[in-house]
């Protein structure tokens, strides 16, 4: 059965929508990877903070100030990692939304393509039925005039 112009257009549009959906899934995979990396960075920062948080048992004022400055730096690293996690999770959420919207568009178009194909198939069956009925109408039993 040859495809109609409408079916060809819908097939092309469906291929485009599938490509858009695949691209959105790729962006989601990247966002998820960035989220995992951000969590790993956060865990590393927290481990560094915990490892270095204890001040030296004895030190002079200069040593204490140096340790305090270092701890402020390490705490800043933890805060930065937490912001990185928040940003990565937000971007992953946006990517999930983009995948969902692309999937909804694809599903709607898939249903439309199925309806068009079903209608074309039903029309073909109806045409075959009409042809069969017309051929039977032209056939007469032997001896009948």
N, C-alpha and C positions, 0 to 999 in steps of 0.2 A: 504494500500500500504506500503510495507516494505521499510525502508530507506536503501539507498546504503551506502557503506563505506564512500564515498565522502561526502554525506549529513550528516552523523554522525560526521565526522571530522569538517565540517563547522559549525554544530550546537554547537559542543564543543568549537570551536574557538570563535563563536559568544557569547556564555555564558561568556567566559573569557573576551572578549572585553566589555561586559556589566558590568561585575564586575569592570574592570579597570575604566570604565566611572563612576560607582557609587562611587568608591574610590576617584576619582578626584572631584566629586561633594561634597563629604564629606570634602575634603581638602578645597574646595572653601567656604563651609559653615563655617569652622573654621577660614579661613582668613577673611571672612566678619565679623564674630563675633569679631575677634581681631581688625579689623578696627573700628567697632562701639565702642569698649572699648577704643581704642586710642583716638577717637574723644571725648568721655566722659571725659577722663583724660585731654585732652587739654582744654575743656570747664571749667573743675574744676580749672585747673591751671590759666587760664585767669581770672576767677572769683576771685580767691585768690589774684592775682596780682592787679586787679582793687580795691579790697576791702582794700588792705594794701598799696597801692601806695602813698597815701597822707602822707606826713611826719607830725610828731607832730607839733603843732603850736608853742610850745616853748620847747626847749631842749638845753642842753649844747653840746659841741663838741663831747663828748664821746657818748651821746645819738644819735646825728646825724650820727656818724660813725656806730654805731650799727644798726640804721635804714637803712643806705646805704648798709651795708653788708647783712642785711636781704633781702632787695629789690633785690640785685644782686643774692641772692640765689633763690628767687621767680622767677626772670626773667630767671634764668638758668633752673628752673623747667618748665617754659613755653617753652623755646627753646627745652628742652629734649622731651616734649610732642609733639611739632611740628615734631621733627625728628621721634618720634614714629609713628605719623600719616603717614608721608612719607613712612616709612618702611612698615607699615601695608598695605598701598595702593599699594605699589610695589609688596608685596607678594600676595595680592588679584589679582592683574593683572596677575601675573605668574600663579596663580591657575585658573583664567578664561581661559587663554591660554591652560592650560593642559586639562581643560574640553572640550574646543573646539576641540583640537586635538584628544582626546579620542572619542568624538562624531563623528568626521569625519571618523575615523577608523571604528567605529561601523556602520555608515550609509553605507559605501562602502561595508562592509562585508554583511550587511543586503540585499543590492541589489544583491550581488553575490549569497547569499543563495536563494533569490527569483528566480533568473534566473535558478539556478540548479533545484529547485523544479518545476518551470514551464516546464523546459526541460524534467524532469522525468515524469511529468503529461502528456505532449504532447506525449512522447514515449509510455506511457501506453494507451492513447487514440488511437494512431496509431496501436498498437498491437491489441487492441480490434476491431478496424475497419478491420484489416487484417483477424482476426478470423471470423468476421461476413461475410466478403466477401467470405472467403473460405467455410463457411458453406452454404451460398446461392448458390455458384457454384456447390456444391454437391447435391443440391435438384433439382429434376426434376418433372415436372407436371405428374399427374396420366395418365397412358396410354402411355407415351412417352418412347421410348426405346433408 
